Amino acid sequence: MEKNRLSFLGLVKRANALVAGDRMMEGIRNKSVYCVLLTTAASERTQKQIRDKCAFYKIPVIDQIEQTELVEAIGDVFVAVGITQSQMAAKIIQEMR
């Protein structure tokens, strides 16, 4: 991954449109999360849970992101984050694919 692809996540975080952990899973169920970024540091069980839940609710998952790159972009350590703003999620999806 290139640094500039993930640099937009800092803006997403400052816009308060980034969720992680239980809030992310709740957002997936409520369909208030429009995109999920999954790092390679997540355990197999966590990856399967997130992928299955996102597949059920038809939410795109962008995986194979290195955790160090995500930490550099947002300044916090998470294995998965969700984007709760539809336009920002669309921009991330466009840049990452």
Secondary structure as the mmCIF struct_conf table of DSSP 4:
data_model
#
loop_
_struct_conf.conf_type_id
_struct_conf.id
_struct_conf.beg_label_comp_id
_struct_conf.beg_label_asym_id
_struct_conf.beg_label_seq_id
_struct_conf.end_label_comp_id
_struct_conf.end_label_asym_id
_struct_conf.end_label_seq_id
HELX_RH_AL_P HELX_RH_AL_P1 LYS A 3 ARG A 14
TURN_TY1_P TURN_TY1_P1 ALA A 15 ASN A 16
STRN STRN1 LEU A 18 ALA A 20
TURN_TY1_P TURN_TY1_P2 GLY A 21 GLY A 21
HELX_RH_AL_P HELX_RH_AL_P2 ASP A 22 ASN A 30
TURN_TY1_P TURN_TY1_P3 LYS A 31 LYS A 31
STRN STRN2 CYS A 35 THR A 39
TURN_TY1_P TURN_TY1_P4 THR A 40 ALA A 41
BEND BEND1 ALA A 42 ALA A 42
HELX_RH_AL_P HELX_RH_AL_P3 GLU A 44 TYR A 57
TURN_TY1_P TURN_TY1_P5 LYS A 58 LYS A 58
STRN STRN3 VAL A 61 ILE A 65
HELX_RH_AL_P HELX_RH_AL_P4 GLN A 67 ILE A 74
BEND BEND2 GLY A 75 ASP A 76
BEND BEND3 VAL A 79 VAL A 79
STRN STRN4 ALA A 80 ILE A 83
HELX_RH_AL_P HELX_RH_AL_P5 SER A 86 MET A 96
#
